[in-house]
Amino acid sequence: MRFYFLTLFPEIFETYFQSGMISRGVKAGLIDYSVINIRDFSGNKHHKVDDTPYGGGAGMVMAAPPIVAALKSIPDFCSYPVIYLTPGGKPFVQTDGMKLSDYPGIIFICGHYEGIDQRVIDGYVDLEFSVGDYVLTGGELPALTLADAIARHIPGFLGNCDSLAEESFESYLLEYPHYTKPRDFEGQEVPEVLLSGNHAEINKWRLSQAETRTQQKRPDLFEKYEKSLHKE
């Protein structure tokens, strides 16, 4: 899969894709990325890509021509879903990452200022996503968040497929707690059941912990979990 990022700040992406699991995915040929500077398509010597909004109001709006020109610079851009990151978008959830991982490529438009000209959204954007009910200074961090969440669902990316199956939000449950050595740390010991070697009991304990955590921390998810049990 190839990720395309349309941005005003291309330098943000280089460090991220050269670090951690994402870097390994690039080296393994499972993912790749292209960063496209919208300013390169401004059409003016000052590389200006924004202007004042019609109708008045505070702030500036990113103009449509540079964004669309940057989008059309991508070969076969019509073959890929175009995602715009905006606080007004659909909240991004785990299942969205699963569905999007099936595409050969994804295009992210990273907005700034007061946003982008609505005609770009109406004419070219397929999906609008939000990463939370708050406002950031730009769409770069949300775009990277989505790319990371999507990449995890690409076969071979995590190595151990069981890791993905047991992650938080799978089956509407948060993940159970984890422990490693030492057995005793500052008077807190590892739960005895995890040392028993009885895998049936360990799995039972983990499910119980996941249910309790979800009910306490995310009652909205726990309600969905309970409904899913009644469907079975």
Summary of the structure (lengths in Angstrom):
residues: 232
radius of gyration: 21.8
end to end distance: 34.3
largest distance: 69.8
contacts: 630
relative contact order: 0.13
helix: 44%
strand: 18%
